[in-house]
């Protein structure tokens, strides 16, 4: 019911033997090109020579230099966002782009939305990727890393959702839910970590759900996968902390995106009434939190789960 935070959905309940739809994709990742940032011109200021026999003025002692972080400044940083073609993922792409990051976005089947985002944000790289496939992830990640130079921040956002009675869930539906929502994050984290460990700096952000915290009726497989994502986040934070890498999780609640297009105004009003703050959340609010957690000011925050749910889960 509240699965609007994800970019990819599927409905296996009404499908025949084949549950996957094939839609057109953009060109192969190797052909994707990121527009190079403009080069700023620098001008040298001429320095006048001092007259001969003129004593040099006494120089005040220079203050001690402050320790410099090995992490690049925001304008030089890069981010990879899976499921970035719509909803929270697209909002995150816009937020990081506006903050000066170089952005790469993975999309699964919605080539039209990905192309629209690329047109809206010139220079953003969009790459087709099925995060449930290790081979697809390796190919897409290699294209993103080659275009960006490195991946400083990984936002693992891609996911699928399905509402179905537990007794009606098929083994194939159960496995697909785990493959996309949990194994997808595993794949991308394993690909991003070697470079982060080598640089002794990095940010990994996962996008779970409030149902991963509390469990959701008629969404047992979804809740289990999202709960597993929270466990992955906490354990990985402990393991990678000594390497200068933070790992945090955002768990959205009822977020008003195009995934809720089928909800009537009455449905939305009822959901807002159930929420303590009296309204639905926005994708931009989630994106702002992701942007903060990726920044330098969040360097002492790791292994945490941040609920963006208006108080619906406390």
MARDRENTOR-699951 format. One record per residue: residue number from 1; x, y, z of N, C-alpha, C in turn. Coordinates in nm, 3 decimals. Example, Ala and Ser with C-alpha at 12.3 -4.5 7.8 and 13.67 -1.06 7.14 Angstrom:
 num    n_xx    n_yy    n_zz   ca_xx   ca_yy   ca_zz    c_xx    c_yy    c_zz
   1   1.319  -0.569   0.780   1.230  -0.450   0.780   1.320  -0.330   0.780
   2   1.285  -0.225   0.708   1.367  -0.106   0.714   1.290   0.003   0.787
This chain:
 num    n_xx    n_yy    n_zz   ca_xx   ca_yy   ca_zz    c_xx    c_yy    c_zz
   1   0.082  -0.121   0.000   0.000   0.000   0.000   0.086   0.126   0.000
   2   0.200   0.113   0.063   0.284   0.231   0.077   0.417   0.210   0.007
   3   0.415   0.160  -0.114   0.540   0.120  -0.177   0.585   0.221  -0.281
   4   0.547   0.347  -0.266   0.575   0.445  -0.367   0.720   0.489  -0.372
   5   0.800   0.444  -0.276   0.936   0.492  -0.275   1.025   0.422  -0.376
   6   0.973   0.324  -0.449   1.058   0.248  -0.537   1.027   0.276  -0.683
   7   1.130   0.258  -0.764   1.119   0.299  -0.902   1.064   0.190  -0.992
   8   1.073   0.064  -0.948   1.031  -0.048  -1.032   0.925  -0.128  -0.960
   9   0.814  -0.158  -1.026   0.711  -0.240  -0.966   0.678  -0.353  -1.061
  10   0.623  -0.458  -1.005   0.573  -0.564  -1.091   0.454  -0.626  -1.021
  11   0.366  -0.681  -1.101   0.247  -0.744  -1.047   0.247  -0.888  -1.095
  12   0.295  -0.977  -1.012   0.306  -1.116  -1.051   0.174  -1.191  -1.035
  13   0.082  -1.130  -0.961  -0.043  -1.200  -0.932  -0.124  -1.225  -1.058
  14  -0.121  -1.126  -1.153  -0.205  -1.139  -1.272  -0.126  -1.186  -1.393
  15   0.001  -1.219  -1.372   0.084  -1.254  -1.487   0.071  -1.402  -1.521
  16   0.106  -1.434  -1.642   0.108  -1.573  -1.685   0.239  -1.636  -1.646
  17   0.285  -1.732  -1.723   0.411  -1.800  -1.689   0.528  -1.705  -1.685
  18   0.528  -1.600  -1.772   0.639  -1.504  -1.771   0.598  -1.383  -1.689
  19   0.679  -1.350  -1.590   0.645  -1.240  -1.501   0.721  -1.113  -1.533
  20   0.819  -1.119  -1.624   0.899  -1.002  -1.652   0.853  -0.939  -1.784
  21   0.837  -0.808  -1.789   0.806  -0.738  -1.912   0.935  -0.684  -1.970
  22   0.946  -0.690  -2.101   1.065  -0.638  -2.167   1.031  -0.507  -2.234
  23   1.099  -0.402  -2.199   1.075  -0.273  -2.259   1.203  -0.222  -2.322
  24   1.195  -0.123  -2.410   1.314  -0.076  -2.480   1.415  -0.016  -2.385
  25   1.540  -0.031  -2.416   1.647   0.023  -2.333   1.728   0.122  -2.412
  26   1.807   0.201  -2.339   1.896   0.295  -2.403   2.017   0.220  -2.458
  27   2.109   0.289  -2.525   2.225   0.219  -2.581   2.306   0.149  -2.475
  28   2.390   0.056  -2.517   2.473  -0.021  -2.426   2.555   0.073  -2.339
  29   2.585   0.035  -2.214   2.656   0.124  -2.123   2.786   0.178  -2.179
  30   2.856   0.099  -2.260   2.985   0.145  -2.309   2.970   0.270  -2.396
  31   2.851   0.290  -2.454   2.831   0.402  -2.544   2.788   0.528  -2.469
  32   2.754   0.515  -2.341   2.706   0.630  -2.267   2.821   0.727  -2.244
  33   2.791   0.855  -2.258   2.893   0.958  -2.242   2.844   1.063  -2.145
  34   2.927   1.100  -2.050   2.894   1.206  -1.957   2.957   1.334  -2.006
  35   2.877   1.440  -2.012   2.933   1.567  -2.057   3.038   1.615  -1.958
  36   3.151   1.656  -2.011   3.257   1.703  -1.923   3.220   1.836  -1.862
  37   3.250   1.859  -1.734   3.219   1.987  -1.671   3.301   2.097  -1.735
  38   3.245   2.219  -1.743   3.319   2.329  -1.805   3.447   2.360  -1.728
  39   3.552   2.392  -1.803   3.679   2.426  -1.741   3.681   2.575  -1.710
  40   3.706   2.609  -1.586   3.708   2.748  -1.545   3.844   2.808  -1.576
  41   3.845   2.925  -1.641   3.969   2.991  -1.676   4.031   3.055  -1.553
  42   4.162   3.042  -1.538   4.232   3.105  -1.427   4.324   3.212  -1.480
  43   4.331   3.323  -1.413   4.415   3.435  -1.455   4.523   3.459  -1.351
  44   4.646   3.479  -1.399   4.755   3.508  -1.309   4.763   3.657  -1.285
  45   4.788   3.696  -1.164   4.802   3.836  -1.128   4.950   3.872  -1.123
  46   4.995   3.973  -1.203   5.138   4.008  -1.202   5.181   4.057  -1.065
  47   5.302   4.020  -1.027   5.357   4.061  -0.899   5.470   4.159  -0.923
  48   5.465   4.277  -0.862   5.569   4.379  -0.879   5.690   4.345  -0.795
  49   5.810   4.362  -0.852   5.933   4.334  -0.778   5.958   4.446  -0.679
  50   6.010   4.413  -0.562   6.041   4.514  -0.460   6.167   4.588  -0.499
  51   6.179   4.722  -0.470   6.301   4.798  -0.502   6.420   4.736  -0.431
  52   6.541   4.752  -0.494   6.661   4.699  -0.432   6.691   4.770  -0.301
  53   6.761   4.700  -0.213   6.802   4.751  -0.081   6.684   4.786   0.008
  54   6.566   4.740  -0.028   6.450   4.764   0.058   6.431   4.644   0.147
  55   6.441   4.666   0.280   6.429   4.550   0.369   6.292   4.486   0.356
  56   6.292   4.356   0.355   6.164   4.284   0.345   6.087   4.301   0.475
  57   5.956   4.324   0.465   5.876   4.340   0.588   5.874   4.210   0.665
  58   5.867   4.227   0.796   5.862   4.109   0.882   5.731   4.033   0.856
  59   5.744   3.902   0.844   5.626   3.819   0.817   5.574   3.760   0.945
  60   5.444   3.773   0.960   5.381   3.713   1.077   5.379   3.562   1.061
  61   5.395   3.490   1.170   5.393   3.343   1.158   5.259   3.295   1.103
  62   5.267   3.202   1.009   5.146   3.149   0.949   5.078   3.051   1.043
  63   4.945   3.056   1.048   4.875   2.961   1.136   4.894   2.819   1.087
  64   4.888   2.727   1.179   4.905   2.586   1.144   4.793   2.543   1.050
  65   4.830   2.468   0.950   4.731   2.422   0.852   4.637   2.321   0.917
  66   4.508   2.337   0.884   4.411   2.244   0.938   4.422   2.111   0.863
  67   4.394   2.000   0.931   4.399   1.870   0.863   4.305   1.867   0.745
  68   4.350   1.814   0.634   4.270   1.807   0.513   4.210   1.668   0.498
  69   4.080   1.664   0.465   4.014   1.536   0.442   4.059   1.477   0.310
  70   4.070   1.347   0.305   4.104   1.281   0.179   3.984   1.271   0.086
  71   3.864   1.297   0.136   3.744   1.290   0.052   3.736   1.415  -0.035
  72   3.695   1.403  -0.161   3.686   1.520  -0.249   3.573   1.613  -0.208
  73   3.587   1.741  -0.247   3.481   1.838  -0.220   3.357   1.801  -0.300
  74   3.242   1.858  -0.259   3.114   1.820  -0.322   3.118   1.840  -0.473
  75   3.181   1.950  -0.518   3.181   1.978  -0.661   3.263   1.876  -0.739
  76   3.350   1.803  -0.671   3.432   1.703  -0.737   3.385   1.561  -0.709
  77   3.275   1.546  -0.636   3.232   1.413  -0.594   3.135   1.351  -0.694
  78   3.124   1.219  -0.685   3.038   1.145  -0.777   2.939   1.060  -0.698
  79   2.825   1.034  -0.758   2.723   0.952  -0.695   2.661   0.860  -0.799
  80   2.635   0.738  -0.758   2.565   0.639  -0.841   2.435   0.605  -0.771
  81   2.322   0.619  -0.841   2.189   0.598  -0.784   2.119   0.489  -0.863
  82   2.086   0.378  -0.799   2.009   0.275  -0.869   1.861   0.305  -0.855
  83   1.784   0.265  -0.955   1.641   0.298  -0.954   1.622   0.449  -0.958
  84   1.704   0.517  -1.035   1.705   0.663  -1.031   1.622   0.732  -1.136
  85   1.537   0.658  -1.206   1.461   0.720  -1.315   1.332   0.786  -1.270
  86   1.280   0.747  -1.153   1.152   0.804  -1.108   1.152   0.815  -0.955
  87   1.047   0.882  -0.903   1.023   0.886  -0.760   1.141   0.936  -0.678
  88   1.171   0.864  -0.570   1.279   0.903  -0.480   1.412   0.902  -0.552
  89   1.436   0.805  -0.639   1.562   0.799  -0.710   1.585   0.920  -0.798
  90   1.483   0.962  -0.873   1.495   1.080  -0.958   1.511   1.206  -0.874
  91   1.438   1.214  -0.762   1.453   1.330  -0.673   1.594   1.338  -0.617
  92   1.650   1.222  -0.585   1.788   1.218  -0.536   1.885   1.263  -0.645
  93   1.862   1.219  -0.768   1.949   1.260  -0.878   1.948   1.412  -0.893
  94   1.831   1.471  -0.884   1.820   1.617  -0.895   1.892   1.687  -0.780
  95   1.875   1.634  -0.659   1.936   1.697  -0.542   2.088   1.691  -0.549
  96   2.143   1.576  -0.583   2.288   1.563  -0.592   2.342   1.646  -0.709
  97   2.270   1.649  -0.818   2.311   1.729  -0.934   2.318   1.876  -0.897
  98   2.214   1.926  -0.826   2.210   2.066  -0.786   2.322   2.099  -0.688
  99   2.366   2.000  -0.611   2.473   2.021  -0.514   2.611   2.014  -0.578
 100   2.618   1.985  -0.706   2.746   1.985  -0.775   2.808   1.849  -0.797
 101   2.738   1.743  -0.759   2.790   1.609  -0.782   2.782   1.573  -0.930
 102   2.871   1.485  -0.974   2.856   1.420  -1.103   2.775   1.294  -1.079
 103   2.670   1.275  -1.157   2.566   1.176  -1.126   2.554   1.070  -1.234
 104   2.545   0.944  -1.189   2.510   0.833  -1.276   2.385   0.766  -1.221
 105   2.295   0.729  -1.309   2.167   0.671  -1.269   2.150   0.536  -1.338
 106   2.112   0.436  -1.260   2.073   0.306  -1.316   1.922   0.301  -1.326
 107   1.871   0.251  -1.437   1.728   0.226  -1.452   1.713   0.084  -1.504
 108   1.593   0.027  -1.487   1.573  -0.111  -1.529   1.507  -0.117  -1.666
 109   1.379  -0.078  -1.674   1.306  -0.092  -1.800   1.244   0.037  -1.850
 110   1.239   0.140  -1.765   1.170   0.263  -1.804   1.268   0.356  -1.877
 111   1.298   0.321  -2.003   1.393   0.398  -2.081   1.343   0.540  -2.107
 112   1.211   0.556  -2.121   1.156   0.689  -2.149   1.180   0.784  -2.033
 113   1.154   0.736  -1.910   1.177   0.821  -1.793   1.325   0.852  -1.776
 114   1.410   0.754  -1.803   1.554   0.776  -1.791   1.602   0.881  -1.891
 115   1.552   0.873  -2.014   1.590   0.970  -2.116   1.542   1.110  -2.080
 116   1.421   1.120  -2.021   1.368   1.250  -1.980   1.454   1.311  -1.870
 117   1.500   1.227  -1.777   1.585   1.276  -1.669   1.718   1.324  -1.724
 118   1.773   1.251  -1.819   1.901   1.289  -1.879   1.888   1.421  -1.954
 119   1.774   1.444  -2.016   1.751   1.571  -2.086   1.736   1.685  -1.986
 120   1.671   1.655  -1.873   1.651   1.757  -1.769   1.781   1.794  -1.700
 121   1.871   1.696  -1.682   1.997   1.717  -1.612   2.112   1.687  -1.707
 122   2.150   1.784  -1.789   2.255   1.759  -1.889   2.385   1.709  -1.824
 123   2.442   1.606  -1.882   2.565   1.550  -1.829   2.545   1.430  -1.740
 124   2.421   1.405  -1.696   2.394   1.287  -1.614   2.402   1.162  -1.702
 125   2.468   1.060  -1.648   2.479   0.934  -1.719   2.365   0.842  -1.678
 126   2.294   0.783  -1.774   2.190   0.685  -1.744   2.230   0.553  -1.807
 127   2.221   0.446  -1.728   2.265   0.314  -1.773   2.157   0.212  -1.739
 128   2.122   0.126  -1.835   2.026   0.020  -1.809   2.091  -0.088  -1.723
 129   2.019  -0.132  -1.619   2.074  -0.234  -1.531   1.962  -0.308  -1.458
 130   1.971  -0.440  -1.458   1.885  -0.523  -1.375   1.967  -0.558  -1.251
 131   1.938  -0.492  -1.139   2.023  -0.510  -1.021   2.020  -0.652  -0.967
 132   1.919  -0.731  -1.005   1.912  -0.870  -0.960   2.013  -0.958  -1.033
 133   2.068  -0.909  -1.142   2.165  -0.985  -1.221   2.305  -0.935  -1.192
 134   2.391  -1.024  -1.145   2.529  -0.983  -1.117   2.600  -0.939  -1.244
 135   2.578  -1.010  -1.351   2.644  -0.974  -1.478   2.600  -0.835  -1.524
 136   2.470  -0.805  -1.513   2.420  -0.675  -1.553   2.479  -0.565  -1.464
 137   2.490  -0.592  -1.334   2.547  -0.495  -1.242   2.693  -0.467  -1.273
 138   2.768  -0.573  -1.303   2.910  -0.555  -1.333   2.931  -0.471  -1.458
 139   2.851  -0.497  -1.561   2.862  -0.421  -1.685   2.824  -0.275  -1.662
 140   2.712  -0.252  -1.594   2.663  -0.116  -1.572   2.756  -0.038  -1.479
 141   2.805  -0.105  -1.375   2.894  -0.036  -1.281   3.025   0.004  -1.349
 142   3.076  -0.085  -1.434   3.199  -0.055  -1.505   3.180   0.067  -1.595
 143   3.065   0.077  -1.661   3.037   0.193  -1.747   3.029   0.320  -1.665
 144   2.962   0.313  -1.548   2.950   0.431  -1.463   3.085   0.473  -1.408
 145   3.164   0.378  -1.364   3.295   0.409  -1.305   3.389   0.468  -1.409
 146   3.383   0.418  -1.532   3.467   0.472  -1.638   3.426   0.615  -1.673
 147   3.296   0.641  -1.673   3.248   0.775  -1.708   3.274   0.876  -1.597
 148   3.255   0.834  -1.472   3.270   0.925  -1.359   3.412   0.933  -1.307
 149   3.491   0.831  -1.333   3.625   0.825  -1.278   3.633   0.744  -1.150
 150   3.529   0.752  -1.070   3.519   0.677  -0.945   3.376   0.693  -0.894
 151   3.340   0.612  -0.794   3.209   0.625  -0.730   3.233   0.658  -0.583
 152   3.206   0.782  -0.544   3.224   0.825  -0.406   3.105   0.788  -0.318
 153   2.984   0.795  -0.377   2.860   0.771  -0.303   2.775   0.672  -0.381
 154   2.728   0.569  -0.313   2.634   0.474  -0.373   2.500   0.487  -0.302
 155   2.395   0.511  -0.379   2.258   0.513  -0.326   2.187   0.392  -0.384
 156   2.169   0.289  -0.303   2.103   0.166  -0.348   1.953   0.181  -0.324
 157   1.883   0.222  -0.428   1.742   0.259  -0.416   1.648   0.168  -0.494
 158   1.698   0.097  -0.594   1.610   0.018  -0.681   1.537  -0.089  -0.601
 159   1.411  -0.109  -0.633   1.334  -0.211  -0.564   1.201  -0.237  -0.632
 160   1.136  -0.344  -0.591   1.004  -0.381  -0.641   0.913  -0.406  -0.523
 161   0.784  -0.403  -0.547   0.686  -0.424  -0.441   0.568  -0.504  -0.493
 162   0.503  -0.575  -0.404   0.387  -0.654  -0.441   0.301  -0.678  -0.318
 163   0.172  -0.664  -0.332   0.078  -0.693  -0.224   0.010  -0.825  -0.254
 164   0.025  -0.919  -0.161  -0.032  -1.052  -0.183  -0.036  -1.128  -0.052
 165  -0.139  -1.207  -0.032  -0.146  -1.292   0.087  -0.025  -1.385   0.091
 166   0.029  -1.405   0.210   0.148  -1.488   0.224   0.126  -1.628   0.167
 167   0.007  -1.683   0.190  -0.021  -1.819   0.143  -0.032  -1.829  -0.009
 168  -0.043  -1.714  -0.077  -0.053  -1.713  -0.222   0.080  -1.680  -0.292
 169   0.180  -1.642  -0.215   0.309  -1.607  -0.274   0.376  -1.732  -0.329
 170   0.417  -1.727  -0.453   0.484  -1.842  -0.514   0.633  -1.838  -0.479
 171   0.701  -1.951  -0.487   0.846  -1.951  -0.465   0.919  -1.856  -0.561
 172   0.871  -1.846  -0.684   0.934  -1.756  -0.781   0.916  -1.610  -0.741
 173   0.798  -1.575  -0.690   0.774  -1.438  -0.646   0.858  -1.403  -0.524
 174   0.868  -1.498  -0.433   0.952  -1.479  -0.314   1.097  -1.454  -0.354
 175   1.149  -1.539  -0.444   1.288  -1.527  -0.484   1.315  -1.397  -0.559
 176   1.222  -1.359  -0.647   1.239  -1.235  -0.723   1.243  -1.114  -0.630
 177   1.158  -1.114  -0.527   1.156  -1.004  -0.431   1.291  -0.991  -0.360
 178   1.346  -1.104  -0.318   1.476  -1.103  -0.251   1.587  -1.063  -0.348
 179   1.580  -1.114  -0.471   1.684  -1.087  -0.569   1.697  -0.938  -0.598
 180   1.585  -0.870  -0.616   1.590  -0.728  -0.651   1.618  -0.641  -0.529
 181   1.540  -0.660  -0.422   1.547  -0.569  -0.309   1.667  -0.591  -0.218
 182   1.717  -0.713  -0.209   1.826  -0.741  -0.117   1.955  -0.779  -0.192
 183   1.946  -0.875  -0.282   2.065  -0.915  -0.356   2.113  -0.802  -0.446
 184   2.022  -0.719  -0.495   2.062  -0.604  -0.576   2.154  -0.511  -0.499
 185   2.121  -0.486  -0.373   2.207  -0.402  -0.289   2.340  -0.470  -0.263
 186   2.337  -0.602  -0.240   2.460  -0.679  -0.221   2.551  -0.665  -0.342
 187   2.494  -0.680  -0.461   2.574  -0.670  -0.584   2.643  -0.534  -0.595
 188   2.567  -0.426  -0.578   2.622  -0.292  -0.597   2.722  -0.256  -0.488
 189   2.695  -0.297  -0.365   2.789  -0.268  -0.256   2.922  -0.339  -0.281
 190   2.917  -0.463  -0.324   3.042  -0.536  -0.349   3.122  -0.473  -0.462
 191   3.054  -0.416  -0.560   3.124  -0.353  -0.672   3.181  -0.217  -0.634
 192   3.110  -0.144  -0.547   3.154  -0.010  -0.509   3.263  -0.010  -0.404
 193   3.267  -0.110  -0.317   3.356  -0.108  -0.202   3.505  -0.112  -0.234
 194   3.553  -0.191  -0.330   3.698  -0.193  -0.353   3.759  -0.055  -0.374
 195   3.696   0.027  -0.456   3.747   0.162  -0.480   3.739   0.248  -0.355
 196   3.630   0.238  -0.280   3.614   0.315  -0.157   3.720   0.276  -0.054
 197   3.742   0.146  -0.041   3.842   0.097   0.055   3.982   0.146   0.016
 198   4.009   0.144  -0.112   4.140   0.189  -0.161   4.161   0.337  -0.131
 199   4.054   0.418  -0.142   4.064   0.562  -0.117   4.044   0.598   0.029
 200   4.004   0.501   0.110   3.976   0.524   0.252   3.866   0.629   0.271
 201   3.768   0.627   0.185   3.656   0.722   0.194   3.541   0.670   0.109
 202   3.418   0.691   0.157   3.302   0.650   0.079   3.175   0.657   0.161
 203   3.064   0.665   0.090   2.932   0.667   0.153   2.844   0.565   0.081
 204   2.781   0.478   0.158   2.682   0.385   0.103   2.550   0.413   0.172
 205   2.446   0.434   0.092   2.313   0.464   0.144   2.214   0.364   0.084
 206   2.139   0.297   0.170   2.036   0.204   0.124   1.899   0.263   0.150
 207   1.804   0.228   0.066   1.666   0.276   0.082   1.579   0.155   0.113
 208   1.534   0.146   0.236   1.449   0.036   0.281   1.304   0.084   0.283
 209   1.231   0.055   0.387   1.091   0.094   0.400   1.051   0.081   0.547
 210   0.947   0.154   0.585   0.898   0.138   0.722   0.848  -0.004   0.745
 211   0.809  -0.074   0.636   0.765  -0.212   0.653   0.881  -0.304   0.683
 212   1.001  -0.264   0.650   1.118  -0.338   0.690   1.144  -0.326   0.839
 213   1.089  -0.222   0.899   1.103  -0.200   1.044   0.991  -0.267   1.122
 214   0.868  -0.265   1.067   0.752  -0.311   1.143   0.685  -0.435   1.085
 215   0.709  -0.463   0.957   0.636  -0.571   0.891   0.504  -0.519   0.838
 216   0.465  -0.565   0.720   0.341  -0.521   0.659   0.253  -0.638   0.620
 217   0.126  -0.634   0.660   0.033  -0.738   0.622   0.018  -0.742   0.471
 218   0.012  -0.862   0.416   0.001  -0.885   0.272   0.127  -0.841   0.196
 219   0.234  -0.819   0.269   0.362  -0.785   0.206   0.476  -0.854   0.282
 220   0.457  -0.981   0.310   0.556  -1.052   0.391   0.689  -1.062   0.317
 221   0.687  -1.097   0.190   0.813  -1.110   0.115   0.883  -0.976   0.100
 222   0.804  -0.871   0.079   0.859  -0.736   0.068   0.919  -0.693   0.202
 223   0.845  -0.715   0.311   0.893  -0.677   0.444   1.020  -0.752   0.480
 224   1.024  -0.881   0.447   1.142  -0.962   0.478   1.265  -0.910   0.403
 225   1.248  -0.877   0.276   1.360  -0.827   0.197   1.409  -0.693   0.251
 226   1.316  -0.606   0.288   1.355  -0.474   0.338   1.414  -0.481   0.478
 227   1.370  -0.575   0.557   1.432  -0.597   0.688   1.575  -0.649   0.669
 228   1.594  -0.736   0.571   1.727  -0.785   0.541   1.820  -0.672   0.498
 229   1.765  -0.575   0.427   1.844  -0.460   0.383   1.891  -0.377   0.504
 230   1.807  -0.368   0.605   1.847  -0.297   0.728   1.960  -0.373   0.797
 231   1.949  -0.505   0.803   2.055  -0.585   0.862   2.185  -0.572   0.786
 232   2.178  -0.573   0.653   2.296  -0.554   0.571   2.363  -0.420   0.602
 233   2.282  -0.316   0.614   2.334  -0.182   0.642   2.411  -0.178   0.774
 234   2.352  -0.232   0.879   2.414  -0.225   1.010   2.543  -0.307   1.017
 235   2.539  -0.427   0.961   2.658  -0.513   0.965   2.771  -0.455   0.880
 236   2.736  -0.403   0.762   2.837  -0.348   0.674   2.900  -0.222   0.733
 237   2.820  -0.145   0.807   2.874  -0.025   0.872   2.984  -0.061   0.971
 238   2.964  -0.170   1.045   3.067  -0.213   1.140   3.192  -0.260   1.068
 239   3.174  -0.330   0.960   3.287  -0.388   0.888   3.370  -0.283   0.816
 240   3.303  -0.181   0.759   3.374  -0.084   0.675   3.410   0.046   0.745
 241   3.365   0.065   0.869   3.399   0.186   0.942   3.549   0.212   0.949
 242   3.631   0.110   0.980   3.775   0.132   0.987   3.837   0.177   0.854
 243   3.767   0.158   0.744   3.817   0.199   0.612   3.768   0.338   0.574
 244   3.706   0.409   0.668   3.660   0.544   0.639   3.530   0.550   0.561
 245   3.453   0.441   0.562   3.329   0.433   0.485   3.211   0.426   0.580
 246   3.111   0.509   0.557   2.989   0.504   0.637   2.879   0.437   0.556
 247   2.790   0.367   0.627   2.678   0.295   0.564   2.553   0.326   0.645
 248   2.455   0.388   0.583   2.331   0.424   0.651   2.210   0.387   0.567
 249   2.095   0.380   0.633   1.971   0.338   0.568   1.862   0.441   0.589
 250   1.784   0.467   0.486   1.666   0.553   0.494   1.543   0.465   0.473
 251   1.446   0.477   0.563   1.325   0.394   0.557   1.203   0.484   0.538
 252   1.163   0.509   0.413   1.049   0.598   0.388   0.916   0.536   0.432
 253   0.821   0.624   0.458   0.685   0.583   0.487   0.597   0.607   0.365
 254   0.487   0.679   0.382   0.395   0.706   0.271   0.445   0.829   0.195
 255   0.506   0.807   0.080   0.563   0.914   0.001   0.477   0.936  -0.123
 256   0.438   1.060  -0.147   0.347   1.094  -0.256   0.425   1.108  -0.387
 257   0.433   1.001  -0.462   0.497   1.002  -0.593   0.399   0.949  -0.696
 258   0.445   0.936  -0.821   0.356   0.885  -0.925   0.317   0.739  -0.904
 259   0.386   0.673  -0.808   0.348   0.536  -0.775   0.213   0.530  -0.704
 260   0.168   0.645  -0.658   0.037   0.651  -0.592  -0.071   0.706  -0.684
 261  -0.045   0.705  -0.814  -0.140   0.760  -0.910  -0.275   0.689  -0.905
 262  -0.273   0.560  -0.869  -0.398   0.484  -0.866  -0.480   0.511  -0.740
 263  -0.423   0.580  -0.642  -0.496   0.610  -0.519  -0.591   0.727  -0.543
 264  -0.711   0.716  -0.491  -0.807   0.826  -0.504  -0.772   0.935  -0.404
 265  -0.835   1.051  -0.422  -0.813   1.162  -0.329  -0.857   1.123  -0.188
 266  -0.964   1.042  -0.181  -1.013   0.996  -0.050  -0.911   0.903   0.016
 267  -0.850   0.816  -0.064  -0.747   0.726  -0.011  -0.630   0.804   0.046
 268  -0.584   0.903  -0.030  -0.470   0.984   0.015  -0.505   1.064   0.141
 269  -0.628   1.113   0.145  -0.671   1.189   0.262  -0.673   1.100   0.386
 270  -0.718   0.975   0.368  -0.722   0.882   0.480  -0.581   0.849   0.529
 271  -0.487   0.831   0.436  -0.349   0.804   0.473  -0.287   0.923   0.546
 272  -0.318   1.043   0.497  -0.265   1.163   0.562  -0.320   1.176   0.703
 273  -0.447   1.139   0.721  -0.508   1.148   0.853  -0.444   1.051   0.952
 274  -0.399   0.937   0.902  -0.333   0.839   0.989  -0.193   0.883   1.029
 275  -0.136   0.973   0.952   0.001   1.018   0.977   0.001   1.133   1.078
 276   0.080   1.125   1.184   0.078   1.230   1.287   0.097   1.372   1.235
 277   0.182   1.393   1.135   0.201   1.528   1.085   0.089   1.572   0.992
 278  -0.003   1.483   0.962  -0.123   1.519   0.887  -0.107   1.533   0.738
 279  -0.003   1.477   0.681   0.016   1.484   0.535   0.104   1.370   0.489
 280   0.113   1.353   0.356   0.203   1.255   0.299   0.342   1.318   0.282
 281   0.443   1.234   0.270   0.578   1.284   0.248   0.604   1.307   0.101
 282   0.714   1.373   0.072   0.753   1.398  -0.067   0.888   1.332  -0.095
 283   0.908   1.301  -0.222   1.035   1.241  -0.261   1.150   1.336  -0.235
 284   1.125   1.465  -0.247   1.230   1.564  -0.224   1.277   1.563  -0.080
 285   1.186   1.537   0.014   1.225   1.531   0.155   1.319   1.414   0.181
 286   1.291   1.302   0.118   1.380   1.186   0.132   1.514   1.216   0.067
 287   1.511   1.280  -0.050   1.634   1.310  -0.123   1.725   1.403  -0.043
 288   1.667   1.499   0.027   1.748   1.592   0.106   1.822   1.519   0.218
 289   1.757   1.419   0.277   1.823   1.340   0.381   1.936   1.258   0.322
 290   1.912   1.198   0.207   2.018   1.122   0.140   2.138   1.211   0.109
 291   2.112   1.332   0.062   2.219   1.425   0.029   2.299   1.461   0.154
 292   2.230   1.484   0.265   2.301   1.517   0.390   2.388   1.400   0.436
 293   2.333   1.279   0.434   2.408   1.163   0.480   2.529   1.134   0.392
 294   2.526   1.182   0.268   2.640   1.163   0.177   2.749   1.266   0.200
 295   2.719   1.372   0.274   2.812   1.483   0.288   2.914   1.466   0.399
 296   3.007   1.562   0.405   3.114   1.559   0.503   3.061   1.574   0.646
 297   2.952   1.649   0.663   2.899   1.673   0.798   2.842   1.547   0.861
 298   2.822   1.442   0.783   2.764   1.317   0.835   2.871   1.210   0.858
 299   2.995   1.251   0.870   3.103   1.154   0.881   3.102   1.071   1.009
 300   3.030   1.117   1.112   3.025   1.042   1.238   2.895   0.965   1.253
 301   2.819   0.957   1.144   2.692   0.886   1.144   2.705   0.761   1.058
 302   2.688   0.644   1.117   2.694   0.521   1.039   2.616   0.411   1.108
 303   2.565   0.317   1.029   2.488   0.205   1.082   2.350   0.242   1.132
 304   2.297   0.356   1.089   2.170   0.404   1.141   2.057   0.387   1.039
 305   1.935   0.379   1.091   1.815   0.370   1.008   1.731   0.493   1.034
 306   1.707   0.573   0.931   1.635   0.700   0.943   1.496   0.686   0.884
 307   1.395   0.695   0.970   1.257   0.689   0.923   1.210   0.823   0.872
 308   1.163   0.824   0.747   1.103   0.946   0.690   0.956   0.912   0.669
 309   0.877   0.920   0.778   0.741   0.869   0.773   0.639   0.958   0.842
 310   0.677   1.080   0.877   0.581   1.172   0.938   0.532   1.129   1.075
 311   0.605   1.039   1.139   0.566   0.991   1.272   0.477   0.869   1.270
 312   0.454   0.812   1.152   0.368   0.695   1.141   0.431   0.575   1.209
 313   0.566   0.567   1.208   0.639   0.464   1.279   0.737   0.533   1.373
 314   0.720   0.510   1.503   0.806   0.575   1.603   0.862   0.467   1.695
